[in-house]
């Protein structure tokens, strides 16, 4: 692909550093789509939405080809359908990346024989993509922004345009409403929990912290990256395990992507409902006698309210689905790489270890309180369980 940004190149290098595995057309295109997404410099909430649309279209394309027995493996129909579904959705969602999208698509088609089956696969993929795009066209992502700041103690005060402030009004994929899993309010500013967690993030999350270890710093910087590829790398750890097929992987990626999007809808509904302040604001304003005017977090705080933690809900959602996917079978080693850690790869032997690391990374990064990560994790378990139940029942 042409004109990749530094971030996209770093992502590609990180992926290349992972051990070789048995890729299929779904996992192969997931990597390509992730690199194109990184190239687009799209923010995390719209990027998560985009990947939900892309992976759903790909899964629907696989299903459409699979409805014709004996046809899926004849003449590249399946590969063509998945490629076409990606081309149509990616071009609609990221038109500025047309050169990269077309290059990936043409390379995929060049590897297939020019047969009637390939042509039929292309048509199936294009139809699947058009149907998903039409279904999500009015999901509320483009609704007018009506956010208004509040400046009283405890409230988040943006220093730039508020991010994803329309997400609480979006149409979910599987939730009954954006507020279905809204948690209780954050702790009162006079509570022991608030004072304890503020002191913790002030000590561990400061850019100049003397208590944070090098390993904790590495974890904080690793998870400064939040675009879908860092999570989809973990999903591929399961998708590339022996004995899986393309259809099963297509459903898995679509389930995860839709659930991640619903997790973002749910967490932003809660964020903008409570509008709780970030540690940097609370510390600089002297909350709970923790005043330090020049305090700076290890990583920059995102431009949306603090409570609950979005990274925590994403990790927990993904982890819950993956645990349900493997069931009683042995969980493969989970691994992924991050451009904000110079392409380093981190690995986990359990879902809990993965989720816990993501959550605590936000404390090390100085942008979340522990109670927010715990609440985000609990919300993710609810969203993930709902998605896993629907998938087990044959839905998508």
Backbone torsions as a table, in degrees:
resi	resn	phi	psi	omega
1	UNK	NA	150.6	-175.2
2	UNK	-97.1	154.7	170.1
3	UNK	57.8	38.3	175.7
4	UNK	-69.5	140.8	176.3
5	UNK	-75.5	169.7	178.8
6	UNK	-59.3	-38.8	179.4
7	UNK	-64.5	-43.0	179.6
8	UNK	-64.6	-39.5	177.6
9	UNK	-64.2	-40.8	178.2
10	UNK	-63.6	-39.4	178.1
11	UNK	-63.5	-45.4	179.7
12	UNK	-61.7	-40.2	178.8
13	UNK	-65.7	-38.3	179.2
14	UNK	-64.7	-41.7	178.9
15	UNK	-64.6	-41.1	-179.4
16	UNK	-63.7	-26.2	-178.2
17	UNK	-76.1	-15.5	179.8
18	UNK	-73.2	152.9	-179.5
19	UNK	-59.5	145.8	178.4
20	UNK	-64.2	147.6	180.0
21	UNK	-145.5	179.2	-176.8
22	UNK	-86.2	85.4	-178.7
23	UNK	-72.5	151.3	170.3
24	UNK	-124.2	-178.3	-174.2
25	UNK	-63.8	-30.6	179.5
26	UNK	-71.4	-49.5	-179.6
27	UNK	-68.3	-34.2	177.9
28	UNK	-63.4	-46.8	180.0
29	UNK	-72.4	-27.3	175.4
30	UNK	-61.5	-40.0	177.6
31	UNK	-67.2	-44.3	179.2
32	UNK	-61.9	-45.3	-179.7
33	UNK	-63.7	-37.7	177.9
34	UNK	-63.4	-40.1	178.4
35	UNK	-66.5	-40.2	178.0
36	UNK	-65.6	-39.8	178.0
37	UNK	-61.7	-44.1	178.1
38	UNK	-62.8	-39.1	178.6
39	UNK	-61.2	-33.5	-176.2
40	UNK	-71.9	-18.3	-177.7
41	UNK	61.2	28.4	177.4
42	UNK	-68.7	145.5	176.4
43	UNK	-68.7	164.7	-174.2
44	UNK	-61.5	-51.0	-178.3
45	UNK	-58.7	-49.6	177.5
46	UNK	-66.0	-29.0	177.6
47	UNK	-67.5	-40.1	177.3
48	UNK	-64.0	-42.5	176.2
49	UNK	-60.6	-45.2	-178.5
50	UNK	-59.5	-45.4	-178.4
51	UNK	-68.1	-29.4	175.8
52	UNK	-64.0	-42.4	178.6
53	UNK	-66.0	-44.9	-178.2
54	UNK	-62.4	-49.5	-176.2
55	UNK	-69.6	-32.0	176.7
56	UNK	-66.8	-43.5	177.9
57	UNK	-62.0	-41.0	178.8
58	UNK	-63.3	-42.7	179.2
59	UNK	-65.0	-40.6	178.5
60	UNK	-65.9	-35.1	177.6
61	UNK	-65.6	-42.8	177.4
62	UNK	-61.0	-43.5	-179.9
63	UNK	-64.0	-40.5	-179.2
64	UNK	-62.3	-43.7	178.4
65	UNK	-68.3	-38.9	-178.4
66	UNK	-65.9	-18.9	178.8
67	UNK	-72.0	-7.3	178.1
68	UNK	-111.0	91.9	-175.2
69	UNK	-54.4	135.2	178.4
70	UNK	81.0	-10.9	-176.6
71	UNK	-89.2	-29.2	-172.6
72	UNK	-60.2	-33.5	-176.7
73	UNK	-100.1	9.3	-175.9
74	UNK	-106.1	117.1	172.7
75	UNK	73.2	15.6	176.6
76	UNK	77.1	23.3	-178.3
77	UNK	-60.7	-44.9	-177.7
78	UNK	-63.6	-49.5	-179.2
79	UNK	-61.8	-39.7	179.4
80	UNK	-66.8	-39.2	179.8
81	UNK	-63.7	-44.2	179.7
82	UNK	-66.5	-41.5	178.4
83	UNK	-62.2	-44.2	-179.2
84	UNK	-66.4	-39.7	178.2
85	UNK	-61.4	-40.5	177.8
86	UNK	-67.3	-45.1	-178.3
87	UNK	-57.6	-49.4	-175.7
88	UNK	-65.2	-45.9	-178.1
89	UNK	-70.0	-42.8	-178.9
90	UNK	-65.1	-40.2	178.8
91	UNK	-64.2	-39.1	178.9
92	UNK	-67.3	-41.0	-174.1
93	UNK	-85.9	-28.3	-177.5
94	UNK	-136.0	64.6	-175.7
95	UNK	-60.5	-26.7	179.6
96	UNK	-67.3	-18.3	180.0
97	UNK	-97.6	24.9	-176.1
98	UNK	-54.9	-42.5	-177.5
99	UNK	-59.9	-46.1	-179.3
100	UNK	-68.0	-39.5	-178.9
101	UNK	-65.4	-46.7	-179.1
102	UNK	-65.6	-37.3	178.9
103	UNK	-63.5	-43.4	178.7
104	UNK	-65.0	-40.2	-179.4
105	UNK	-66.3	-47.0	-179.1
106	UNK	-64.9	-36.4	177.2
107	UNK	-64.5	-38.5	178.9
108	UNK	-66.3	-43.1	-179.7
109	UNK	-68.8	-35.0	-178.8
110	UNK	-62.4	-23.7	-179.8
111	UNK	-84.6	-1.7	-176.9
112	UNK	-113.4	145.9	176.1
113	UNK	-67.1	142.4	-179.7
114	UNK	-80.8	88.9	-174.5
115	UNK	-125.8	165.6	173.1
116	UNK	-57.7	-33.3	179.0
117	UNK	-64.3	-41.7	177.6
118	UNK	-62.1	-43.5	179.5
119	UNK	-62.0	-40.9	178.4
120	UNK	-66.1	-36.7	177.3
121	UNK	-64.6	-42.3	177.5
122	UNK	-59.2	-45.3	179.9
123	UNK	-61.6	-41.5	179.5
124	UNK	-64.1	-42.1	178.9
125	UNK	-65.4	-41.3	179.5
126	UNK	-65.3	-39.9	178.5
127	UNK	-65.8	-41.8	178.6
128	UNK	-62.1	-43.9	-179.9
129	UNK	-64.2	-44.1	-179.4
130	UNK	-61.6	-38.6	-179.3
131	UNK	-66.7	-43.2	179.7
132	UNK	-67.3	-43.7	178.7
133	UNK	-60.1	-41.0	179.0
134	UNK	-65.6	-40.0	-178.3
135	UNK	-67.2	-30.2	-177.3
136	UNK	-102.5	3.7	-176.0
137	UNK	-62.2	-33.4	-178.1
138	UNK	-111.3	38.1	-176.6
139	UNK	-82.1	2.7	175.4
140	UNK	95.2	-1.3	-178.3
141	UNK	-64.4	-28.5	-178.3
142	UNK	-100.1	17.6	-179.6
143	UNK	-65.0	153.8	179.0
144	UNK	-61.6	143.2	179.7
145	UNK	-85.6	117.3	-179.9
146	UNK	-115.2	22.7	-177.2
147	UNK	-67.5	136.3	175.7
148	UNK	-131.9	131.1	-176.4
149	UNK	-71.8	153.7	169.5
150	UNK	-123.9	142.1	-172.7
151	UNK	-113.5	7.0	180.0
152	UNK	-74.7	160.6	-177.7
153	UNK	-57.2	135.0	179.2
154	UNK	96.0	-14.2	-178.1
155	UNK	-96.8	145.2	178.7
156	UNK	-71.7	134.7	178.5
157	UNK	-120.6	112.1	-178.8
158	UNK	-71.7	147.2	175.5
159	UNK	-107.8	0.4	175.1
160	UNK	-152.6	-175.5	-178.9
161	UNK	-57.9	134.6	180.0
162	UNK	-65.9	136.1	-177.8
163	UNK	-90.4	136.4	172.2
164	UNK	54.3	35.0	-178.8
165	UNK	-69.7	-14.5	177.0
166	UNK	-90.9	-6.8	-176.8
167	UNK	-59.9	-33.1	178.6
168	UNK	-62.8	-16.2	179.5
169	UNK	-100.1	3.4	-176.2
170	UNK	-75.2	157.8	176.4
171	UNK	-84.7	118.5	179.1
172	UNK	-71.9	167.8	174.8
173	UNK	-83.3	-42.6	-175.4
174	UNK	-134.4	-18.6	176.0
175	UNK	-67.4	151.0	175.9
176	UNK	-71.1	-32.3	177.6
177	UNK	-160.0	159.1	178.3
178	UNK	-58.3	-28.2	-176.6
179	UNK	-92.7	8.9	-174.7
180	UNK	-55.4	-39.2	-178.4
181	UNK	-113.8	28.4	178.6
182	UNK	-58.7	127.4	-178.3
183	UNK	-82.6	171.1	172.8
184	UNK	-63.1	167.1	-179.5
185	UNK	-62.4	154.8	176.1
186	UNK	-64.1	163.5	-178.6
187	UNK	-58.0	148.1	176.6
188	UNK	-64.0	151.4	-178.0
189	UNK	-67.9	-9.1	176.8
190	UNK	-100.5	0.4	-173.7
191	UNK	-83.3	152.0	175.2
192	UNK	-60.0	-35.6	179.9
193	UNK	-61.6	-46.0	179.4
194	UNK	-61.4	-47.4	-177.8
195	UNK	-64.4	-40.7	179.1
196	UNK	-63.8	-48.6	-174.9
197	UNK	-73.2	-30.3	175.1
198	UNK	-66.4	-43.5	179.0
199	UNK	-63.2	-38.0	-179.3
200	UNK	-64.5	-49.5	-177.2
201	UNK	-70.1	-30.1	176.5
202	UNK	-63.6	-41.5	-178.3
203	UNK	-76.3	-46.8	-174.1
204	UNK	-84.2	-27.9	-172.2
205	UNK	-97.7	-0.2	179.9
206	UNK	-69.7	143.1	178.8
207	UNK	-59.8	-33.4	-179.9
208	UNK	-102.8	27.7	-176.9
209	UNK	-58.0	139.0	175.4
210	UNK	-104.3	-0.8	-179.7
211	UNK	-106.7	-19.3	179.0
212	UNK	-76.4	132.7	-178.5
213	UNK	-81.0	163.7	175.5
214	UNK	-57.8	-38.3	178.2
215	UNK	-65.0	-41.0	177.7
216	UNK	-65.4	-37.0	176.1
217	UNK	-63.8	-42.6	179.2
218	UNK	-62.3	-39.7	178.7
219	UNK	-66.2	-43.1	179.1
220	UNK	-60.5	-43.5	-179.4
221	UNK	-72.5	-36.6	178.8
222	UNK	-57.1	-47.0	-175.9
223	UNK	-90.6	15.7	167.6
224	UNK	-68.7	-21.8	177.1
225	UNK	-85.0	131.6	-174.8
226	UNK	-132.1	3.8	178.7
227	UNK	-67.7	158.3	-175.4
228	UNK	-50.2	-36.8	-176.8
229	UNK	-55.3	-31.1	-178.6
230	UNK	-68.9	-29.1	175.8
231	UNK	-86.3	-36.8	-179.8
232	UNK	-66.8	-24.9	173.1
233	UNK	-60.9	-38.9	177.4
234	UNK	-67.2	-39.7	178.6
235	UNK	-63.1	-39.4	179.4
236	UNK	-63.7	-24.9	176.1
237	UNK	-57.7	-35.3	177.8
238	UNK	-86.5	-42.1	-176.3
239	UNK	-62.5	-29.1	-177.6
240	UNK	-92.7	7.9	177.3
241	UNK	-69.6	153.5	-180.0
242	UNK	-59.3	148.5	172.5
243	UNK	88.6	2.0	-179.3
244	UNK	-96.4	157.7	178.2
245	UNK	-122.7	173.1	-174.9
246	UNK	-62.4	-43.8	-177.5
247	UNK	-62.0	-41.5	180.0
248	UNK	-66.6	-40.3	178.8
249	UNK	-68.5	-36.3	177.5
250	UNK	-61.3	-43.4	178.4
251	UNK	-66.3	-39.9	-180.0
252	UNK	-62.0	-50.1	-178.5
253	UNK	-64.5	-37.9	178.2
254	UNK	-66.4	-42.1	178.3
255	UNK	-61.6	-47.3	179.5
256	UNK	-62.5	-45.5	-176.4
257	UNK	-65.2	-43.0	177.5
258	UNK	-64.3	-42.8	-179.2
259	UNK	-66.2	-37.5	176.0
260	UNK	-62.1	-40.4	178.4
261	UNK	-65.3	-43.7	176.6
262	UNK	-64.4	-35.0	176.7
263	UNK	-61.7	-40.3	178.4
264	UNK	-67.7	-39.2	176.4
265	UNK	-61.0	-46.2	-178.2
266	UNK	-65.0	-43.5	-176.2
267	UNK	-72.0	-35.1	178.5
268	UNK	-74.4	-28.5	172.6
269	UNK	-60.9	-44.8	179.1
270	UNK	-69.0	-42.5	-179.8
271	UNK	-56.5	-50.0	-176.4
272	UNK	-80.0	-16.1	172.8
273	UNK	-72.6	-44.7	-176.6
274	UNK	-93.2	-30.6	177.1
275	UNK	52.0	48.0	-176.2
276	UNK	-79.8	146.5	-172.8
277	UNK	-79.0	153.3	178.0
278	UNK	-76.9	157.5	177.5
279	UNK	-54.5	-39.8	-177.1
280	UNK	-59.7	-38.0	179.1
281	UNK	-71.4	-46.4	-178.5
282	UNK	-62.3	-42.5	-177.5
283	UNK	-69.4	-43.4	-179.8
284	UNK	-67.4	-26.1	179.2
285	UNK	-91.2	1.6	174.2
286	UNK	79.4	26.6	179.4
287	UNK	-62.9	141.4	176.9
288	UNK	51.2	37.8	179.0
289	UNK	59.1	27.5	-179.3
290	UNK	-106.2	26.9	-173.1
291	UNK	-64.5	133.4	174.1
292	UNK	-157.0	99.9	-170.0
293	UNK	-58.5	-33.9	-176.5
294	UNK	-99.5	16.5	-177.1
295	UNK	-64.2	135.7	179.2
296	UNK	-132.6	136.6	179.6
297	UNK	-78.3	158.7	179.7
298	UNK	-58.4	-46.4	176.7
299	UNK	-116.5	158.7	-177.9
300	UNK	-72.4	138.9	179.5
301	UNK	-74.6	136.6	176.1
302	UNK	-64.9	160.2	-177.1
303	UNK	-90.5	61.6	172.0
304	UNK	-156.7	162.2	-176.2
305	UNK	-57.9	160.4	-170.3
306	UNK	-78.8	-41.8	-166.4
307	UNK	-101.6	128.8	-6.5
308	UNK	-86.0	-175.5	-178.9
309	UNK	-80.8	121.4	180.0
310	UNK	-70.4	-40.1	177.9
311	UNK	-59.9	-38.6	-178.9
312	UNK	-66.3	-41.4	179.8
313	UNK	-69.1	-36.4	178.0
314	UNK	-64.6	-49.4	-178.7
315	UNK	-61.1	-42.8	-178.4
316	UNK	-68.6	-38.1	176.8
317	UNK	-61.6	-50.3	179.7
318	UNK	-61.4	-48.0	-178.3
319	UNK	-61.0	-40.2	-179.5
320	UNK	-64.4	-41.2	179.2
321	UNK	-67.1	-42.8	-179.2
322	UNK	-64.9	-39.1	178.6
323	UNK	-64.3	-40.1	177.1
324	UNK	-66.8	-34.3	-178.4
325	UNK	-64.4	-42.1	-178.4
326	UNK	-85.1	-21.4	177.8
327	UNK	60.5	-127.6	-178.0
328	UNK	-86.7	-3.7	178.9
329	UNK	-72.8	162.4	178.6
330	UNK	-66.2	134.4	178.6
331	UNK	-77.3	127.6	175.0
332	UNK	-63.5	159.0	173.8
333	UNK	-61.2	130.7	179.0
334	UNK	-90.8	140.2	-179.3
335	UNK	-154.4	149.5	171.8
336	UNK	-159.6	168.3	-177.9
337	UNK	-125.6	159.5	-175.6
338	UNK	-135.9	128.1	176.0
339	UNK	-62.5	-28.6	180.0
340	UNK	-78.5	0.5	173.9
341	UNK	-120.8	31.1	179.2
342	UNK	55.9	35.4	176.9
343	UNK	80.0	9.2	179.7
344	UNK	-61.3	150.8	177.7
345	UNK	-110.9	135.6	175.2
346	UNK	-118.1	151.4	-173.0
347	UNK	-135.0	151.9	-179.9
348	UNK	-143.1	148.3	179.5
349	UNK	-102.8	-2.0	177.1
350	UNK	-146.3	154.5	177.1
351	UNK	-62.4	-41.3	-178.9
352	UNK	-61.0	-41.3	179.5
353	UNK	-62.5	-42.0	178.2
354	UNK	-61.8	-51.8	-177.2
355	UNK	-63.4	-43.0	-179.6
356	UNK	-62.9	-40.0	179.2
357	UNK	-64.4	-44.5	179.3
358	UNK	-59.2	-44.5	-177.5
359	UNK	-64.5	-48.2	-177.1
360	UNK	-70.2	-22.0	178.3
361	UNK	-60.1	-28.4	-177.9
362	UNK	-75.4	-24.9	172.6
363	UNK	-74.5	-45.9	177.2
364	UNK	-60.4	-32.4	179.1
365	UNK	-76.9	-13.5	176.3
366	UNK	82.6	18.9	-175.2
367	UNK	-119.1	-2.4	178.9
368	UNK	-141.7	150.8	172.3
369	UNK	-88.0	154.9	-178.7
370	UNK	-60.0	-39.5	-178.7
371	UNK	-62.9	-30.3	178.7
372	UNK	-70.9	-35.7	178.2
373	UNK	-70.8	-36.3	179.2
374	UNK	-66.9	-41.2	178.6
375	UNK	-67.8	-41.6	177.2
376	UNK	-60.8	-40.9	178.3
377	UNK	-62.8	-42.9	179.4
378	UNK	-64.0	-41.1	177.5
379	UNK	-63.1	-41.2	179.8
380	UNK	-62.3	-37.1	177.3
381	UNK	-62.9	-36.4	179.2
382	UNK	-69.7	-46.3	179.6
383	UNK	-64.4	-45.6	-179.2
384	UNK	-63.0	-40.2	179.4
385	UNK	-64.8	-39.8	178.8
386	UNK	-63.1	-43.9	179.3
387	UNK	-65.8	-41.8	-179.6
388	UNK	-65.2	-38.8	178.5
389	UNK	-64.1	-42.0	179.9
390	UNK	-66.1	-40.8	179.0
391	UNK	-64.2	-42.2	179.9
392	UNK	-62.5	-28.9	-179.9
393	UNK	-84.9	2.1	177.2
394	UNK	93.1	6.3	-178.7
395	UNK	-94.1	166.7	176.8
396	UNK	-152.6	NA	NA
